Structure formats: C-alpha cells, structure tokens
Amino acid sequence: MISCVCMNPALDKTIELDGFTYGGLNRVQSAITDAAGKAVNVAIVLSRLGDKANLVGVNYKDGGDKVSARLTSEGVSSDFVWLDGALRVNIKALDTRTGKITEINESGAPVTPEALKSADAMIVRAAADSDYMVLTGSLPKGTDANFYRRAIERIGEKTDARCVLDCDGERLSEGIKAKTFLIKPNKYELGLLCGRELEDRSDILYCAQEIARAGVKWVAVSMGGDGALIAGENEAYFAAALDVPVRSTVGAGDSMVAGLVHGFALGGGAEAALRWGAACGNASVMTEGTRLIDTDAMPALLEQTVCERI
C-alpha cells in the first residue's frame, strides 16, 4: 500500500479566460471545480495506475465531504481527523491566449494542537501498513514548518516505510534533514535549497547530488519544458520533455510524484521511476483543471519517454 498525507485539502476551481486583465474586468469562459490538494492528487493518480492507495490527514466539516467522495469514487481509502471550519478554495485562472496560469490559494482554517496530535498518530499507523508514505502540500495555520520532518523521523523509528517529500520553503529544508527516500523540488525550489540561481542542467545536477550526498536517497527535479532528472549520490538520469498539448499544468507535479513512486514500487530503479514520473507529468498537462492523468494516454507516453544516464 502507498499512503499519502494530506494536511490541507482544498477545492480547486480552474477558470479559463480569453486574456487576463490585471485590475480590470475578466469574463470567465468556462470553470471546473475539483476536490483536490497535492496529496489528494497523488493518491488519485496512484490508484489510476493500479496501486493500492490510501490517504490520511485532516479534513473540514464544511465542504470536506467533497474530498471524501472524490477519493471514494477513485478507489482511494481514507481516514481523517475532522475539524470545524470550511474547506479552502483555490482559484486557478488560465489565460488561454498566453497559456499562463495565475493561482490564488486560500490558507485554510487553523488546526488545533489536539488535532495535530491525532493526525500524528494516524500517520504512523498508516505507515505501519504502507511501503511508501508521500508527505506533500502546504500546512494549515497552527502547524510549524518542521511538521514533515518530525513525521518522517517518527515513521523511520517505528516502520519500514520509505518516505517521499514534496513541498517547498522551510518545510522542505527542514524535511530533508530527516534523510528521506525521495524529494521532488522544481528547478526554482532546488535553487532555494542550494542558496543560488541554477543556470543549466549541469548546475541542477550538481546541486541535486550535493543534497543526495547529505543523506537524501533520490532527488527528482521537474524543469518544465526542459524536462526532468533524478539524481542519487552516484547515479543520475534525464528525461527530455515531450511535445504534448497543454490544457492545464495544475496537478502535473503531483502526477509526476505519483509516477515516480509507482516506478519504484514496481521494483524498478531510478531510471524506471523517472520514466513513469515524466510520463505521468505529461499525461496530466493534457487534461483540463485538476483532472490529472488519462490512463488511456499512458502507454504511448511511456513509449515516447526516453531516459538517458547523465
């Protein structure tokens, strides 16, 4: 089983605009609303790939049933600490003229210390029955930045589950201190970790391997149109971006995380993991809103995805 930790679920409302006017009137051409959150997205993609997926974390009494319903419809089991308050809403505005997306994300209702304690215990219980634990996404108000680090450390003390971390900022810099199995920053987030702007692929590879030498087993980096790579201390692979129609980039990184974990869970090494991760990322951008991957597209995308050792 693969379990995902969701501490800040959301409703993602993706709207399409024929040109975005800052400070002016914008008319919506179409809108799609999906129950989401990074961990929700990862769990759904894992289930579509055929993995036994589970999700644990916190949820909110006002609107949270939409998250539970979507997970159930996708074959994902779930268990939540239910909190008072409303599910947050994130707006993803796609300018169809430029292809650019503007994101406006709510922070979410605060979480209590008692709820965090219950969530901590739930995460460790899930890890005891899981081969992989995916910890991803933002944290609600009332949660400190080293929450993921502590969770990874507790999981390592009590279980054999491999931990995957996908977040940014201080949550990521703290989390990698727990020497997790895999992280997946994008180029910008990796640059923040290294304390400098990364110029090219060789620069990105050097920085990724520095982090691997510090104790993270694998560092996968998404680079948008420049492709993706995965690096360990002494081994690295690169996958070029594919020329696919882009409908929405929302959830593409989450789909890549799911593909990476799926590849490792199949027993493949880093090369196979990157191939699955890159193919899932490409499959995701081909769908609207937060609809994630179309499994019918996966065989062709896997065949087209070529990984080279670097």
C-alpha positions as CSV (number, residue, x, y, z in Angstrom):
1,M,0.0,0.0,0.0
2,I,1.0,3.6,-0.6
3,S,-0.3,6.2,1.8
4,C,-0.4,10.0,1.2
5,V,-0.5,12.6,4.0
6,C,-3.0,15.5,3.4
7,M,-2.9,18.2,6.0
8,N,-4.6,21.0,3.9
9,P,-7.2,19.7,1.4
10,A,-8.9,22.1,-0.9
11,L,-11.4,22.7,-3.7
12,D,-9.5,23.7,-6.9
13,K,-11.6,25.9,-9.1
14,T,-10.0,26.3,-12.6
15,I,-11.3,29.1,-14.7
16,E,-10.5,29.9,-18.3
17,L,-10.2,33.5,-19.6
18,D,-9.7,34.8,-23.1
19,G,-7.0,37.2,-21.9
20,F,-6.4,38.2,-18.3
21,T,-6.7,41.9,-17.5
22,Y,-4.9,42.9,-14.2
23,G,-7.1,45.4,-12.3
24,G,-9.9,45.2,-14.9
25,L,-13.0,43.1,-15.8
26,N,-12.4,39.5,-16.7
27,R,-15.1,37.2,-18.1
28,V,-14.9,33.5,-17.4
29,Q,-15.3,31.3,-20.4
30,S,-15.5,28.0,-18.5
31,A,-15.0,26.7,-15.0
32,I,-14.2,23.3,-13.4
33,T,-14.2,22.6,-9.7
34,D,-12.4,19.6,-8.3
35,A,-11.8,18.3,-4.8
36,A,-8.1,18.4,-4.5
37,G,-4.9,19.2,-2.6
38,K,-1.5,17.8,-3.6
39,A,-1.8,14.6,-1.5
40,V,-5.3,14.0,-2.9
41,N,-4.0,14.4,-6.4
42,V,-1.1,12.0,-5.8
43,A,-3.4,9.4,-4.3
44,I,-5.8,9.5,-7.2
45,V,-3.0,9.1,-9.8
46,L,-1.6,6.2,-7.8
47,S,-5.0,4.5,-7.8
48,R,-5.4,5.0,-11.5
49,L,-2.0,3.4,-12.1
50,G,-3.2,0.3,-10.2
51,D,-1.6,0.9,-6.8
52,K,-3.5,0.4,-3.6
53,A,-3.7,4.0,-2.4
54,N,-4.7,5.4,0.9
55,L,-4.9,8.9,2.3
56,V,-4.8,10.2,5.9
57,G,-4.7,13.7,7.4
58,V,-7.2,16.4,8.4
59,N,-10.4,17.5,6.8
60,Y,-13.1,20.1,7.4
61,K,-16.7,19.5,8.3
62,D,-17.9,22.3,5.9
63,G,-17.2,21.0,2.4
64,G,-14.8,18.2,3.3
65,D,-17.3,15.6,2.2
66,K,-16.5,16.5,-1.4
67,V,-12.9,15.4,-0.9
68,S,-14.0,12.1,0.7
69,A,-16.5,11.5,-2.1
70,R,-13.9,12.0,-4.8
71,L,-11.4,9.7,-3.1
72,T,-14.0,7.0,-2.8
73,S,-15.0,7.4,-6.4
74,E,-11.4,6.9,-7.4
75,G,-10.9,3.8,-5.3
76,V,-8.7,5.5,-2.6
77,S,-9.3,4.6,1.0
78,S,-9.1,7.5,3.5
79,D,-9.2,8.4,7.2
80,F,-9.4,11.9,8.5
81,V,-9.3,13.9,11.7
82,W,-12.4,16.0,11.2
83,L,-12.1,19.7,12.1
84,D,-14.6,22.6,12.5
85,G,-14.4,25.2,9.7
86,A,-14.6,25.3,5.9
87,L,-12.6,23.6,3.2
88,R,-10.4,26.2,1.5
89,V,-10.9,27.2,-2.1
90,N,-8.0,27.7,-4.6
91,I,-8.6,29.7,-7.8
92,K,-6.5,28.7,-10.9
93,A,-7.0,31.3,-13.7
94,L,-5.9,30.1,-17.1
95,D,-5.3,32.8,-19.7
96,T,-6.0,30.8,-23.0
97,R,-4.2,33.5,-25.0
98,T,-0.8,33.1,-23.3
99,G,-1.2,29.7,-21.6
100,K,-0.2,31.2,-18.3
101,I,-1.9,30.3,-15.1
102,T,-2.4,32.7,-12.1
103,E,-3.1,30.9,-8.8
104,I,-4.9,32.4,-5.8
105,N,-4.8,29.9,-2.9
106,E,-6.5,30.3,0.4
107,S,-4.6,29.3,3.5
108,G,-7.2,27.1,5.1
109,A,-8.8,27.1,8.6
110,P,-6.4,26.8,11.6
111,V,-5.7,23.4,13.1
112,T,-5.6,22.7,16.9
113,P,-2.8,21.1,18.8
114,E,-5.2,18.2,19.7
115,A,-6.0,17.6,16.1
116,L,-2.3,17.6,15.2
117,K,-1.6,15.0,17.9
118,S,-4.4,12.8,16.5
119,A,-3.0,13.3,12.9
120,D,0.5,12.4,14.1
121,A,-0.8,9.1,15.5
122,M,-2.9,8.4,12.3
123,I,0.2,8.9,10.1
124,V,2.3,6.4,12.0
125,R,-0.5,3.9,12.0
126,A,-0.8,4.2,8.2
127,A,2.9,3.9,7.7
128,A,2.9,0.6,9.5
129,D,0.8,-0.9,6.7
130,S,2.5,1.0,3.9
131,D,5.5,0.5,1.6
132,Y,5.7,4.2,0.8
133,M,4.5,7.4,2.6
134,V,4.0,10.5,0.5
135,L,4.1,13.8,2.5
136,T,3.2,16.7,0.3
137,G,1.5,20.1,0.2
138,S,1.0,23.1,2.3
139,L,0.3,23.0,6.0
140,P,-2.7,24.7,7.7
141,K,-2.3,27.6,10.2
142,G,-1.2,26.3,13.6
143,T,1.3,23.8,12.1
144,D,5.0,24.6,12.4
145,A,7.4,24.2,9.5
146,N,9.1,21.1,10.9
147,F,5.9,19.0,10.9
148,Y,7.0,16.9,8.0
149,R,10.5,16.4,9.4
150,R,9.1,15.1,12.7
151,A,6.6,12.9,10.9
152,I,9.4,11.3,8.7
153,E,11.6,10.7,11.8
154,R,8.7,9.0,13.6
155,I,7.9,6.9,10.6
156,G,11.5,5.8,10.3
157,E,11.7,5.0,14.0
158,K,8.6,2.8,14.0
159,T,8.2,1.4,10.5
160,D,10.0,0.3,7.3
161,A,8.0,2.7,5.0
162,R,10.0,4.8,2.6
163,C,9.1,8.5,2.8
164,V,8.6,10.8,-0.2
165,L,8.6,14.6,0.4
166,D,7.2,17.2,-2.0
167,C,6.9,20.7,-0.5
168,D,8.8,23.9,-0.6
169,G,10.5,26.6,1.5
170,E,11.3,25.9,5.2
171,R,9.1,22.7,5.2
172,L,11.4,21.2,2.5
173,S,14.7,22.5,4.0
174,E,13.6,21.0,7.4
175,G,12.2,17.8,5.9
176,I,15.4,16.8,4.1
177,K,17.2,16.8,7.5
178,A,15.3,13.6,8.2
179,K,17.2,11.9,5.3
180,T,14.0,11.0,3.4
181,F,14.0,8.5,0.5
182,L,12.9,10.9,-2.2
183,I,12.2,14.6,-2.7
184,K,10.8,16.3,-5.8
185,P,11.6,20.0,-6.0
186,N,11.2,22.0,-9.2
187,K,14.2,24.0,-10.5
188,Y,13.3,27.1,-8.5
189,E,12.7,25.2,-5.3
190,L,16.0,23.4,-5.7
191,G,17.8,26.7,-6.2
192,L,16.4,28.0,-2.9
193,L,17.7,24.9,-1.2
194,C,21.1,25.5,-2.7
195,G,21.0,29.2,-2.0
196,R,21.6,30.3,-5.6
197,E,20.0,30.6,-9.0
198,L,20.6,27.4,-11.1
199,E,21.8,28.2,-14.6
200,D,21.7,24.9,-16.6
201,R,21.2,21.1,-16.3
202,S,24.7,20.5,-15.1
203,D,24.2,23.1,-12.4
204,I,20.9,21.4,-11.4
205,L,22.5,18.0,-11.3
206,Y,25.4,19.2,-9.2
207,C,23.0,20.7,-6.6
208,A,20.8,17.6,-6.6
209,Q,23.8,15.3,-6.0
210,E,25.0,17.6,-3.2
211,I,21.7,17.1,-1.4
212,A,21.9,13.3,-2.1
213,R,25.4,13.2,-0.6
214,A,23.9,14.8,2.5
215,G,21.5,11.9,3.1
216,V,18.5,12.1,0.8
217,K,18.5,8.9,-1.3
218,W,17.0,10.4,-4.5
219,V,16.4,13.9,-5.7
220,A,13.9,14.3,-8.7
221,V,13.7,17.7,-10.3
222,S,11.0,18.9,-12.6
223,M,12.2,21.5,-15.0
224,G,9.0,22.2,-17.1
225,G,9.8,22.5,-20.8
226,D,13.4,21.5,-20.1
227,G,12.4,18.0,-18.9
228,A,13.2,16.3,-15.6
229,L,16.0,14.5,-13.9
230,I,16.6,12.2,-11.0
231,A,19.9,12.0,-9.1
232,G,21.4,9.9,-6.3
233,E,24.8,10.2,-4.9
234,N,26.5,8.3,-7.7
235,E,23.7,7.8,-10.3
236,A,21.5,10.2,-12.4
237,Y,19.1,10.1,-15.3
238,F,17.5,12.8,-17.5
239,A,14.2,12.7,-19.5
240,A,13.5,15.3,-22.1
241,A,10.1,17.0,-22.2
242,L,7.6,15.6,-24.7
243,D,5.7,17.8,-27.3
244,V,2.2,17.3,-26.0
245,P,-0.9,19.6,-26.0
246,V,-1.0,21.6,-22.7
247,R,-4.5,22.1,-21.2
248,S,-3.5,22.7,-17.6
249,T,-0.3,22.4,-15.6
250,V,-2.2,22.2,-12.3
251,G,-1.5,18.9,-10.7
252,A,1.3,18.0,-13.1
253,G,3.9,17.9,-10.4
254,D,1.7,15.8,-8.2
255,S,1.2,13.4,-11.1
256,M,4.9,13.2,-11.5
257,V,5.4,12.3,-7.8
258,A,2.8,9.5,-8.2
259,G,4.6,8.2,-11.3
260,L,8.0,8.3,-9.5
261,V,6.6,6.3,-6.5
262,H,4.8,3.9,-8.8
263,G,8.0,3.2,-10.7
264,F,9.9,2.5,-7.5
265,A,7.1,0.4,-6.1
266,L,7.1,-1.8,-9.2
267,G,10.7,-2.7,-8.2
268,G,12.4,-0.6,-10.8
269,G,15.3,1.6,-10.1
270,A,15.7,5.3,-10.6
271,E,15.6,5.1,-14.4
272,A,12.2,3.4,-14.4
273,A,10.9,5.7,-11.7
274,L,11.8,8.8,-13.8
275,R,10.2,7.3,-16.9
276,W,6.9,6.8,-15.1
277,G,7.2,10.2,-13.4
278,A,7.8,12.1,-16.6
279,A,5.1,10.2,-18.5
280,C,2.5,10.9,-15.7
281,G,3.5,14.6,-15.7
282,N,3.0,14.8,-19.4
283,A,-0.3,12.9,-19.2
284,S,-1.6,15.4,-16.6
285,V,-0.9,18.6,-18.6
286,M,-3.1,17.1,-21.4
287,T,-6.2,17.3,-19.2
288,E,-8.3,20.2,-18.0
289,G,-8.4,21.6,-14.5
290,T,-7.3,19.1,-11.8
291,R,-8.4,16.1,-13.8
292,L,-4.9,14.6,-13.6
293,I,-3.9,11.7,-15.9
294,D,-5.8,9.9,-18.6
295,T,-4.7,6.3,-18.2
296,D,-5.5,5.7,-21.9
297,A,-2.7,8.0,-22.9
298,M,-0.1,6.4,-20.7
299,P,1.1,3.5,-22.9
300,A,2.1,5.9,-25.8
301,L,3.6,8.4,-23.4
302,L,5.7,5.7,-21.7
303,E,6.9,4.5,-25.1
304,Q,7.9,8.1,-26.1
305,T,9.7,8.9,-22.8
306,V,13.4,8.2,-23.1
307,C,15.7,8.4,-20.1
308,E,19.4,8.8,-20.5
309,R,22.1,8.3,-17.9
310,I,24.0,11.5,-17.2
